[in-house]
Amino acid sequence: MKTRKAEYGNGNLVGRNIERLRKEKGITQKDLISRMQVLGCDINPTSYSKLEGQIRIATDKEIFVIAKILNVTVDSLF
């Protein structure tokens, strides 16, 4: 498993958990971003990377869509 280049920020807790779950399921960032866009969640790679790195706060819509893609409950992201 690839290690992070930078430390986590303090944006919110979901970023670290989303990254862990995404990697456990073998989904690349690019694939997750594409799936998010198909589900109507407009996000670019830079913004998503900042979300996982806890540099920016995830919106409620993003959290809902990511949980759906990862097939987990919203609660499990926190």
Residue pairs with C-beta under 8 A, 6 or more apart in sequence:
1 23
4 53
6 53
8 15
8 16
8 53
8 54
9 15
9 50
9 53
9 54
9 55
9 56
10 54
11 50
11 51
11 53
11 54
11 55
11 56
11 57
11 58
12 54
12 57
12 58
13 54
13 78
14 51
14 58
14 63
14 77
14 78
15 51
15 52
15 53
15 54
15 55
15 58
16 52
16 54
17 76
17 77
17 78
18 51
18 52
18 58
18 66
18 70
18 77
19 52
21 70
21 72
21 76
21 77
22 29
22 32
22 52
22 70
25 70
25 71
27 69
27 70
29 45
29 48
29 49
29 52
30 45
32 48
32 66
32 69
33 43
33 44
33 45
33 48
35 69
36 43
36 48
36 62
36 65
36 66
36 69
37 43
39 65
39 68
39 69
40 65
41 61
41 62
41 65
43 51
43 62
47 56
50 56
51 58
51 62
58 66
63 74
63 77
64 74
66 77
67 73
67 74
67 76
67 77
